[in-house]
């Protein structure tokens, strides 16, 4: 300690004399990292701003929610099949099925639960509900789990076709749900009315906020509030293919049969980690009419609600699966749209920008650290030099874009969850970035394993089901 305290000149020699070159190197790396991050953030910010401008323009001419009372249901209600794939869901599948059976307000539906022979706890929980309600059917596959979610859905599809053949009638559409979903009572009514004009319908997904996970779990509420209040609205308005959320969506059986014929009898791709996303794009390529339906029932949005992962590990696992399937493997599997499909090219590029966005974000954090290190080193060495600053217009533009981005996020969250959650959306923005940063290397590693021939498996997270029906606000 005495050596350091009385040797500032020697320290300056060490810092500058391995030295002036050492500080110059830090300065150069700090500035280049900052420049790379600033340009990347500018491009991403402008991209998001364009989405916002299209959304605001659409709203200015009257685009908005429909009212349930204004929909025209068919004179004869259609048979709808609800598919619920389940692996290791013993803690939520019973309450989910019981709640759905009690709430769904439609005269003709059947709910199929896809199960595995080596998951007896989930089978028993689902069987307890099926014994009380014959509309709930158990479909236990012959292959031990877990397979992929798509593989489970294909098993359910074959069971539904057998039932239709035995009963001599055809199910009109398949409705997809997850084992932790809280369904809305009117959703089947909405689907039945809109299927007259559209072959694919997606409802909004609104995550429930866990009171004991106000930042990790609740950051999904902010992201989905923005995505399903604005981004998906813009995407469908521009005529781009509508990716499905894998829950709260209805697909006509005719369209699924068309896809199945092209895939050897299976409509869902068993080798996909994000079969819902890919299926939505595939159906759009086939010319299917897709609709993102925002329908209000007595002041409440008809939507799917559920808890999302409340732990950092669970959130990282889920985000890495999405990133692997959409940004990495999706590039290989779905490619690009037709040459003149400008809107589709734009949206698919946005879907796949996550790895690059994480690289830019990591560079920004690294640049901030290096910049601070350079300033401290110059001060310690007694010099006046600092890293060369970036152009002022670039910094000011990025700051303004950041404030705009946060304002839009807060507005979307506040509209659905209230003012208090809108304020919390700001720190949760940082949490979401941290989760995505942690998920990126895991996603890349998983993608490399897939390229190496590893079979995809259902990488699910632990789920919870609310004890009571939680209000949206």
Order of alpha helices (4+ residues) and beta strands (2+ residues): alpha-alpha-alpha-beta-beta-alpha-beta-alpha-beta-alpha-beta-alpha-beta-alpha-alpha-beta-alpha-alpha-beta-beta-beta-beta-alpha-alpha-alpha-alpha-alpha-alpha
